[in-house]
Amino acid sequence: MKFYVITIFPDLIELFANFGIIGRAARSGLIKIEPVNLRDFAYSKHKQTDDEPYGGGPGMIMKPEPPYYAISSVRKADNNTKVILLTPQGREFSQEIAEEFSKEESLCFVCGRYEGFDERIRTMVDSELSIGKYILSGGEIAACAVIDATARLLPGVIGNSESLIAETYGTNPEYPQYTRPAVFKGMEVPQILLSGNHEKIRQWRKEHSYKKGEYK
């Protein structure tokens, strides 16, 4: 699967693509993450990608021309890609959406900066996506989060398929987990987990389970 990220900070995306599970998947050819430098498509003398808003207002907004040419370039190279604008107004990202995305051949994320986008940019994309009701400095962190959640669902990306099944968000409950040492700063691991009795351990985990995002 291929991921394009249109951004003014391609180095940030390249760094993300080199570490952990994502880095291993990229090196093994399971995924490809291609940052697209928005400034390469800013054809003004100073490679400007932002400007003052008409009508006044604080800050600068992203100009329409660089995203248009960047998106056009990606679509010309890969006509199967789905172009997604990362914006607070978009559909809120979820595990279900990650599963939808994992069935696509390629995705292209458009990352904003500044105070927002020229409204005409919305007409250039297939959909809009948000990762939550809060403000970020730009869309790069959101793009990385969505790529990570999507890529780990692809065959071969997670080495242990049972781990992937067990951690499916909202499908299977979580339970408290412990590892060595058995006692740390006076805090002890529940004795049942040291018993070796797998049926009792299963029952204990069931009794102490909770859904992700919920804490006891």
N, C-alpha and C positions, 0 to 999 in steps of 0.2 A: 504494500500500500504506500502511496506517496502523499506527502504533506508539503504544501507550499505555504510560506508565511511571508506576506508582504509587510515590510517593516522598515523604519529608518534606523533600526539597530540590528542588522543581520548578525553581528558578532554574538549578541546575546542568544540568538536562536542556535547558532553553531555550537556554542558552549553547552547548551542544554542537550543537544543531539549527540554529545560525546560521552555521556556519563550514565551509569547504572543500567537498568533494564533497557531503556531507550537506546543508549549507546550500543549495547550488545546487539539489539535487534537491527540497528542500522548497519553495524559492521558485518553482520551475517546476511544482509540483503533482504531481511523480512520487511523492512520499512525503509523509506528514503525521506529525509527531511531537507527541503530546499528553501533556504531563506532567499527572498527576493528584495533587493535593496530598492526602496521606493525612490531614493534620490537619483538612481540611474534613469528614472523616467521623469525627472524634473528637468525640463529642457530650457529653463531660464538660465541666465548668466550665473546666478549664485545658487543654483540647484534648490530653489526655494520650494518647500512642500506645504507651507502655511501662509496665511495672510490675515489681515484684519477683517472682521465681519462687517458686511454692509449694514448700515443702520446703527453702528456703534455697539459697544458692549465690551466686557472684559476679555482679555486673552486673545489668542489667535485660533483660527480654525483651519482644518486641513483642506487644501485646494482640491478641486475635482480632477484636474488634468493628470497629475502623477498617478493616482489610483486607477484612473481609466486606462492609461497606457500600460500600467503594470498588470492589471487584470486581463487586458486584451492579449498581452504577451503570454501570460500563463495559459489562457484558453487556446491560443494559437498552437502552443506546444502540447497541450493536453486537453482535448475537447471533452473528456469525460469528467473533468474536475467539477466539483460543486464549490462555488465561491460563497464564503460566509463572512459577514461583517460582524466583528466583535464590538458590541455596543450595549449599554445598560438597558436599552429598550427592547432587546431581543428576547427570544424564547429562552427560558432559564434552563441551563444545562443540567442534565441528570444522567444516571446510569442507563436509563432507557434510551436516551439520545446517543450516548456513547455506543450502545449496541447497534443503533441505527447506522451511525457513522462507520462502524467497523465493517459494514457490508458494502461500503462504497469503494471504488477503485482509487480515488484520490480526492483530497479536500484542499481548498485554498482559503487561508484565513487572512483577512485584512485587518491590520492592527492600527488603531488610532493613536494619536497623541494630541497634545494641546487641549483646547476647550471643547473640541468636537469635530464633526465632519461637516463639510458643505452638504446640504440636504440632497443634492443631485447624486451623490455617491451611492445613496440607498437604491437608486434605480439600476446600478451596475452589478448587483449581487443577487444570489439565489435566495438567501435567507439571512436573518440576523440572530445573533446568539449572545446571551449574557451568562456569566458564571456566578452571578449573585447580586444582591442589592447593596452594593457598596462601591466606592470610587477607587479606581486604580489610576496610576499615572499614564498607563497606556495598555494596549491590548496584548503585549508580548507575554506577560505572565498568564493571561487567560488562554492564549493559544497553546502555551506549553502544557497547561493543566488539561486542556481538551485532548491534545495529542497523546499525553500520557495515559489518560483514562481510556482512550479509544484503542491505542496501539496494544495495550496489554490484553485486549480481548482477541487479538489476531492469533491464529494457530502458530505455535512455536515460540511466541514472544515470552510467555511465562513457562519456565522449564517444567514446573510441577503442575500438571493440569488439575490435580485435586485441589491445590491451593487456590486456583482461579475459581473453581466451583464453590469452594467453602467461603470465599470472601465476596461472593456476588452480593452487591448492595441491596438490602431490603428483602432478599430471598431467604437467606439463612441467617439466624441470629448469631451474634457474637457472644463470647463468654470470657470471663477473666482468665488470663494466661500468665504463667510464671516460668522462670528458668533458674539455673544455678546462680547464686548459692541458695540453699534452702532457707537460710536465715540471713537477713541483711538489716543492720541497725535495729535489731529487735523485731523486725517484721518477718513473720514466718509464712512459708508456703502452706496452704491448707493440706493437712495430712492425707486427705483422701486422694490427692493427686500423686502422692508418693507411695500409695498402697499397691499399685500394680493391678488393681481390680478394675478392669476396663468397663464393666457394666456399671459399677458404682460411680466411676469417673464420668461416664456418659450421662448418668442421671444427675450428678452434681452439676455438670455443665448445663444441662437443660434447665435445672432449677435456678441457676444463676445467670441465665442468658439475657441478653438485651439486644435491641435493634441498634444498628449503627446510628450514631448521632444522639442516642439516649444514654444517660449515665445514671448509675445508682449511687 
